[in-house]
Amino acid sequence: MSDREFSRERQIEIYVKGLSGKRSKVPVDMKALEEAAQAVMSEEAYAYIAGGAGMESTMQANRAAFERWRIVPRMLNDVSTYDTSVTLFGDTLPGPFLLAPIGVLDMAHKDADVAVARAAAEEGIPMIFSNQASAPMEDCAAVMGDSPRWFQLYWSKMDDVVVSLVQRAENCGCSAIVVTLDTTMLGWRIRDLDLAYLPFLRGRGIAQYTSDPVFMENLIKEANNTGRSVTINTLKALWEMVTTHPGNALNNLRSGEAIAAVQTFIATYSRSSLTWDDLAFLRDHTSLPILLKGILHPDDARKALDYGVDGVIVSNHGGRQVDGSISTIDALPDIVDTVGVAIPVLMDSGIRSGADMFKALALGAKAVCLGRPYVYGLAAGGYMGVREVIRNFKADFELTMRLSGCRSVDEITRDALKYV
């Protein structure tokens, strides 16, 4: 328990700066934060980060479902001391949230994943390294010290690459592997399709692969004669490809290695044939806790228990994969009831406030994963923008918890909510 009022300190910090006419370029309001990020991002970058699948009804459902659950605060509880911490796989976190894996962060800011890693470490919040990162996991680990970090795994068609990525994650001090299940193929993302833009085709978001020795040993070096005409746009895309690839751009152009890396990634990116039985292969190659991300049905949660996984993340990929999917907070209670206390249940998709975090915990989540908001913070303010977003979520959650009459995360229970 602590009597340090972080939320009060955060509010005073903001208000005192206001006395001298200083306002942060990273707004606290989520809508204004998104607008600030959009103003400095390219049209393609904003579409990729902000967009969802199809008509984006799943994104809308994620938010609408949160609004149906209402907090019922309790009065005259002594909340002068409190504890917002949680423990996950041996790590004690200052708040019940992590930074979700989000790919191609250099579309938001040139410092990309490394800036996020630095901010996360300074605030003690775990970052889940993206499999589709703009910087190798080793670069992120180098700025994090002893701060906790996990690794997200997209299961490649090349099992030896899967093994290599997991071994690198272990060497980088990751304390868990998060297997993303819902993206064995890309969803129908209308914003990206209308702009005819996919960053991976330009060599962006594949830094975990181009830094991986096993992947680079298996490049597909075949001529790709598809009859495309040479235009200024194709030349720009080629230059983007060779400058994004590690090493000297002209050497990358001459050798064809950058193009081969993109071709190999596209050919081997993910396995749509993945089944429950494949999890044994992963268990054979790592002693780290394994979490399954993308669970929405209680029967899948039950199977996760049967197959000995260590945790599940209730997620619909932020609405980016299946249009018309169930919202995550609507899926959460049944999954929590299914697994009980056997393994931790986390949740992502649609988290926009400390109240959202409170509601998810009240329905049984051990912690939540924060996604787009920190990317908008990155775009608007770089490393400090991410840090401000984290600090705002910490303060908002603390206030919501205490104003609702709870002194610790353990006191947040289902009877703190009413469904309306």
C-alpha positions in Angstrom: 0.0 0.0 0.0 1.1 3.5 -0.8 0.0 7.0 0.3 1.8 8.7 -2.6 -0.9 10.2 -4.7 0.5 9.8 -8.2 -2.8 11.0 -9.8 -2.7 14.2 -7.8 1.0 14.8 -8.7 0.2 14.3 -12.4 -2.7 16.7 -12.3 -0.7 19.4 -10.5 2.1 18.9 -13.0 -0.2 19.7 -15.8 -2.0 22.6 -14.1 1.3 24.2 -12.9 2.7 24.2 -16.4 -0.5 25.8 -17.5 0.2 28.8 -15.2 3.1 29.7 -17.5 1.1 29.1 -20.6 2.5 25.7 -21.4 0.3 22.9 -22.7 1.5 19.5 -23.8 1.4 18.8 -27.5 0.2 15.3 -26.3 -3.5 15.9 -25.4 -5.1 14.0 -22.5 -8.4 13.7 -24.4 -8.3 10.6 -26.6 -10.1 12.2 -29.5 -7.8 15.2 -29.5 -4.8 12.9 -29.1 -5.8 10.9 -32.2 -6.3 14.2 -34.1 -2.9 15.5 -33.0 -1.3 12.2 -34.3 -3.2 12.3 -37.6 -2.0 15.9 -38.2 1.7 14.7 -38.3 1.3 11.3 -39.9 1.1 10.5 -43.5 -2.3 9.5 -44.9 -1.1 5.9 -45.3 0.4 5.8 -41.8 -2.7 7.1 -40.1 -4.9 4.7 -42.1 -2.7 1.7 -41.2 -2.8 2.5 -37.4 -6.3 3.8 -37.1 -8.2 1.6 -39.5 -10.0 -1.7 -38.9 -11.5 -4.5 -40.9 -14.4 -4.0 -43.3 -16.9 -1.4 -42.2 -15.1 -1.2 -38.9 -18.1 -2.3 -36.9 -15.9 -4.4 -34.6 -14.0 -1.2 -33.6 -17.3 0.5 -32.9 -18.6 -2.5 -30.9 -15.5 -2.5 -28.7 -16.3 1.1 -27.6 -20.1 0.7 -27.4 -19.8 -2.4 -25.2 -17.6 -0.5 -22.7 -20.4 2.0 -22.4 -23.0 -0.6 -21.5 -21.0 -1.5 -18.3 -21.4 1.2 -15.7 -19.4 1.6 -12.5 -21.2 1.8 -9.2 -18.9 3.7 -6.8 -19.0 2.9 -3.1 -18.7 5.6 -0.5 -16.9 6.1 2.9 -14.2 3.6 2.3 -10.8 4.8 3.5 -8.7 5.0 0.3 -5.9 7.2 1.7 -3.6 4.3 1.1 -3.9 2.2 -2.1 -2.1 -0.3 -4.4 -2.5 -0.3 -8.2 0.1 -3.0 -8.7 -0.4 -6.5 -10.2 2.0 -9.4 -10.5 2.3 -11.3 -13.8 4.8 -14.2 -14.3 7.0 -13.0 -11.4 7.1 -9.4 -12.4 5.3 -6.8 -10.3 3.9 -4.0 -12.4 3.0 -0.5 -11.1 -0.4 -0.7 -12.9 -2.5 -3.4 -14.5 -1.6 -2.7 -18.1 1.0 -3.5 -20.7 1.8 -1.9 -24.1 0.3 -4.1 -26.8 2.4 -5.2 -29.8 1.8 -2.9 -32.7 3.8 -3.2 -35.9 5.5 -0.7 -38.2 5.9 2.0 -35.6 8.3 4.0 -37.8 5.1 5.1 -39.6 4.3 7.1 -36.5 7.8 8.3 -35.5 11.3 7.8 -36.7 12.4 6.5 -33.3 9.7 3.8 -33.5 9.9 0.8 -31.2 13.1 2.0 -29.4 11.3 5.2 -28.2 8.4 3.1 -27.0 10.7 0.7 -25.2 12.5 3.6 -23.5 9.3 5.2 -22.3 7.8 1.9 -21.1 11.0 1.0 -19.1 11.1 4.4 -17.4 7.5 4.0 -16.3 7.9 0.3 -15.4 5.2 -0.8 -17.8 6.0 -4.0 -19.9 6.2 -3.6 -23.6 5.3 -6.5 -25.8 7.8 -6.4 -28.7 6.0 -6.7 -32.0 6.9 -9.4 -34.4 6.3 -6.8 -37.1 8.6 -4.2 -35.5 10.5 -1.4 -37.2 13.6 -2.1 -35.0 15.1 -5.4 -33.9 14.1 -6.7 -30.4 17.8 -6.4 -29.3 17.7 -2.6 -29.9 14.6 -2.3 -27.7 16.0 -4.6 -25.0 19.2 -2.5 -24.9 17.3 0.6 -23.6 15.1 -1.2 -21.2 17.5 -2.3 -18.5 15.7 -4.8 -16.1 12.3 -3.5 -17.0 9.9 -6.4 -18.0 9.2 -7.1 -21.7 7.4 -9.8 -23.6 7.6 -11.0 -27.3 4.7 -11.4 -29.7 5.0 -14.3 -32.1 3.4 -14.6 -35.5 4.0 -18.2 -36.5 6.0 -18.2 -39.7 5.7 -21.0 -42.3 9.4 -21.6 -41.5 9.5 -23.4 -38.2 13.3 -22.7 -37.9 12.5 -19.0 -38.0 10.0 -19.4 -35.2 12.6 -21.2 -33.1 15.1 -18.5 -33.8 12.8 -15.6 -32.9 11.8 -17.3 -29.6 15.5 -18.0 -28.7 16.3 -14.3 -29.4 13.4 -13.2 -27.2 14.8 -15.4 -24.4 18.2 -13.9 -24.9 16.7 -10.4 -24.8 15.2 -11.0 -21.4 11.6 -11.4 -22.4 9.5 -13.0 -19.7 6.7 -14.4 -21.9 5.8 -15.3 -25.5 2.5 -14.1 -26.8 1.3 -16.1 -29.8 -1.1 -14.1 -31.9 -3.7 -16.4 -33.3 -6.1 -14.2 -35.2 -3.8 -13.0 -38.0 -2.9 -16.0 -40.0 -3.9 -13.8 -42.9 -4.6 -10.1 -43.2 -8.1 -8.9 -42.6 -10.1 -6.9 -45.3 -8.8 -3.5 -44.3 -10.7 -1.0 -46.5 -8.6 2.1 -45.6 -5.4 0.4 -46.6 -6.9 -1.1 -49.7 -8.3 2.2 -50.9 -4.8 3.7 -50.6 -3.3 0.6 -52.2 -0.7 0.7 -49.5 0.9 -2.2 -47.5 4.0 -1.2 -45.6 5.5 -4.7 -45.7 5.8 -4.6 -49.5 8.2 -1.7 -49.0 10.4 -3.5 -46.5 8.8 -1.7 -43.4 7.8 -3.6 -40.3 10.1 -6.6 -41.0 13.1 -5.7 -38.8 12.7 -8.8 -36.7 13.2 -10.8 -39.8 16.0 -8.9 -41.5 17.9 -9.0 -38.2 17.3 -12.8 -37.9 20.2 -15.0 -39.1 18.0 -18.0 -39.8 15.6 -15.9 -41.9 18.4 -14.2 -43.8 20.0 -17.6 -44.6 16.7 -18.7 -46.3 16.0 -15.8 -48.6 14.1 -16.6 -51.8 16.3 -15.1 -54.5 14.1 -15.5 -57.5 13.4 -13.0 -60.2 9.9 -11.5 -59.7 8.9 -10.6 -63.2 5.2 -9.6 -62.8 5.0 -7.2 -65.7 4.8 -4.1 -63.5 5.6 -0.9 -65.3 8.4 1.2 -63.9 7.0 4.5 -62.7 8.2 7.2 -60.3 6.1 5.5 -57.6 7.7 2.1 -58.1 11.1 3.7 -58.0 10.2 5.4 -54.7 8.9 2.2 -53.3 12.2 0.4 -54.3 14.2 3.2 -52.7 12.1 2.9 -49.5 12.8 -0.8 -49.5 16.6 -0.6 -49.9 16.9 2.2 -47.3 14.8 0.4 -44.7 16.8 -2.8 -45.1 19.9 -3.0 -42.8 23.2 -1.9 -44.3 24.1 0.4 -47.2 21.3 1.3 -49.5 23.3 1.0 -52.7 24.7 -2.3 -51.7 21.2 -3.5 -50.9 20.1 -2.4 -54.4 23.0 -4.1 -56.1 22.7 -7.4 -54.2 18.9 -7.6 -54.4 18.9 -8.7 -50.7 16.3 -6.1 -49.7 13.9 -7.3 -52.4 14.6 -10.9 -51.5 13.9 -10.2 -47.9 10.5 -8.7 -48.7 9.6 -11.6 -51.1 10.6 -14.1 -48.5 8.6 -12.4 -45.8 5.5 -12.2 -47.9 5.9 -15.9 -48.9 6.4 -17.2 -45.3 4.7 -14.5 -43.1 2.1 -16.6 -41.3 0.6 -20.1 -41.3 -3.1 -20.5 -41.9 -2.7 -24.2 -41.3 -1.8 -23.7 -37.6 -3.6 -25.9 -35.1 -3.7 -26.6 -31.4 -1.4 -29.5 -31.8 1.4 -27.2 -33.1 1.6 -25.6 -29.6 3.6 -28.6 -28.5 6.4 -27.6 -30.9 6.6 -24.2 -29.3 6.6 -25.7 -25.8 9.5 -27.9 -26.8 11.6 -24.9 -27.7 11.0 -22.5 -24.9 10.6 -22.6 -21.1 8.9 -19.1 -21.1 5.2 -18.8 -20.3 3.1 -19.0 -23.4 0.0 -16.8 -23.8 -2.5 -17.1 -26.6 -3.8 -13.8 -28.0 -7.0 -13.6 -29.9 -9.2 -15.8 -27.7 -12.9 -14.8 -27.9 -14.8 -18.1 -27.4 -15.0 -19.9 -24.0 -14.4 -23.3 -25.7 -11.1 -22.0 -27.1 -10.2 -20.8 -23.6 -11.0 -24.3 -22.3 -8.8 -25.8 -25.0 -6.0 -23.4 -24.0 -6.2 -25.0 -20.5 -6.2 -28.5 -22.0 -3.1 -27.7 -24.0 -1.2 -26.3 -21.0 -0.8 -22.7 -22.0 0.0 -20.2 -19.3 -2.4 -17.4 -20.1 -4.8 -16.0 -22.7 -5.5 -12.5 -24.1 -9.1 -11.8 -25.0 -8.6 -9.8 -28.2 -10.2 -9.1 -31.5 -7.0 -7.4 -32.8 -8.4 -3.9 -32.2 -11.1 -4.7 -34.7 -8.6 -5.1 -37.5 -9.3 -8.7 -38.5 -13.0 -9.8 -38.5 -15.7 -7.1 -39.2 -18.8 -7.8 -37.1 -16.9 -9.7 -34.3 -18.0 -9.8 -30.7 -16.5 -7.0 -28.6 -13.7 -8.1 -26.2 -15.4 -6.9 -23.0 -18.5 -8.8 -23.9 -16.4 -11.9 -24.5 -14.4 -11.5 -21.3 -16.8 -12.7 -18.6 -17.5 -16.1 -20.2 -13.8 -16.7 -20.7 -12.9 -15.7 -17.1 -15.6 -18.0 -15.9 -14.2 -20.8 -18.0 -10.6 -20.7 -16.9 -11.2 -19.5 -13.3 -8.0 -18.9 -11.5 -6.0 -21.5 -13.4 -4.3 -19.0 -15.7 -4.3 -15.2 -16.0 -6.7 -13.7 -18.5 -5.7 -10.4 -20.1 -7.8 -8.2 -22.5 -7.1 -5.7 -25.2 -9.1 -3.8 -28.0 -10.9 -0.6 -27.2 -9.1 0.5 -24.0 -9.2 4.3 -23.9 -9.4 5.3 -20.3 -8.7 4.3 -16.7 -12.4 3.6 -16.4 -12.1 1.0 -19.2 -9.3 -0.6 -17.3 -11.4 -0.7 -14.2 -14.3 -2.3 -16.0 -12.1 -5.0 -17.5 -10.6 -5.8 -14.1 -14.0 -5.9 -12.5 -15.0 -8.5 -15.1 -12.0 -10.7 -14.3 -9.1 -9.5 -16.4 -5.8 -9.6 -14.6 -4.5 -6.7 -16.8 -5.2 -5.0 -20.1 -3.1 -4.2 -23.1 -3.0 -0.7 -24.4 -2.7 -0.2 -28.1 -3.5 2.8 -30.4 -3.3 5.5 -27.7 0.4 5.0 -27.1 1.0 5.0 -30.9 -0.8 8.3 -31.1 1.4 9.6 -28.3 4.4 8.4 -30.2 3.4 10.3 -33.3 2.5 13.5 -31.4 5.5 13.6 -29.1 8.0 10.8 -29.7 9.4 9.1 -26.6 8.0 11.8 -24.3 4.6 11.4 -25.9 4.5 7.7 -25.1 5.6 8.4 -21.6 2.9 11.0 -21.1 0.2 8.6 -22.4 1.4 6.0 -19.9 1.4 8.5 -17.0 -2.1 9.7 -17.9 -3.4 6.1 -17.9 -1.7 5.4 -14.6 -3.3 8.5 -13.0 -6.7 8.0 -14.5 -6.9 4.4 -13.3 -5.7 5.2 -9.8 -8.4 7.9 -9.5 -11.1 5.7 -10.9 -10.2 2.9 -8.6 -10.1 5.0 -5.4 -13.1 7.1 -6.3 -15.0 3.9 -6.7 -14.1 2.9 -3.2 -11.4 0.3 -3.9 -7.9 0.4 -2.3 -6.4 -2.3 -4.5 -6.8 -4.2 -7.7 -8.0 -7.2 -5.6 -11.0 -5.2 -4.4 -12.2 -4.5 -7.9 -14.9 -7.2 -8.3 -17.9 -7.8 -10.6 -20.3 -6.2 -8.2 -18.6 -2.8 -8.9 -20.4 -2.8 -12.2 -24.0 -2.7 -13.5 -24.9 -3.7 -17.1 -27.4 -1.2 -18.6 
